[in-house]
């Protein structure tokens, strides 16, 4: 039975990592700390079999913390779970003693394989690093042990992403950047956010230099009410497939009329499923995400679903959050 130390300063993501680890029957005990200096102290005390370590930590960054931990607890296996994906940073992580590296947005599909590989004495690199020369030991050599990886999902013309945010300021920053980038690229945006967020989002976009009234006139900024949308296709508390397909098809047809070039696509950001989730209707939210996946298979669209972290409190909430992550091509935490 194994002891694990999780080092991550963002509490919601730290809990997600711990929840994912608990599904491994070999793991007996999980300790959590939030900064690099605490990690060194706890590693010396616990002598853990496995450490999951972020890089961007307060107090002392993960790279330097790992370097010191390896002196105090040399038998501990180390997997970095970080948002950093630059090859030079990954190489440095292995040089200080890591046995695995997973990018945070890939953790949902790669962490379990990484843990299994490292505990079996192998090195693990995420699928996005396949073919890159990133695994180097402290003396610069490529290790003899087998290197495991996870094949990346084939690219799809569509993206369906989720972001879990902590407060309205984070919501506005994320969504405004997402929509602003799409609009600057000539894409057509469909925005279905609640009344409490709609006006603030427009103000944020205009502060970024986006002329929202002109884009509305061009048909490239389409604003919808999530409550009215839900009313149009919900039946007995669940989204009805035929009704949803009809509504979604109408939205896509309306947006496509504003295309300027063939390569442009429709970008959607909506709170329909998050509203259902916040109301305690997790089953309906998951079903709606699945229906959007069906639409995304047939149309070149990019969807961003923003969920407030407050909707996922407790063990049951974390289970729901994991199911929602599984319905998306990528997940982010802010």
Secondary structure, 3 states (H helix, E strand, C coil): CEEEEEECCCHHHHHHHHHHHCCCCCEEEEEEECEHHHHHHHHHHHCCCEEEECCCCECCCHHHHHHHHHHHCCCCEEEEEECCCCHHHHHHHHHCCCCEEEEHHHHHHHHHHHHHHHHCCCEEECHHHCCCCCCCCCCCCCCCCCEECCCCCCCCCCEEEEEEECCHHHHHHHHHHHHHHHHHCCCEEEEECCHHHHHHHHHHHHHCCCCHHHHHHHCCEEEECHHHHHHHHEECCEECHHHHHHHHHHHHHHHHCCCCCCCCCEEEEECHHHHHHHCCCHHHHHHHHHHHHHHHHHCCEEEEEEEEHHHHCHHHHHHHHHHHHHCCCEEEEC
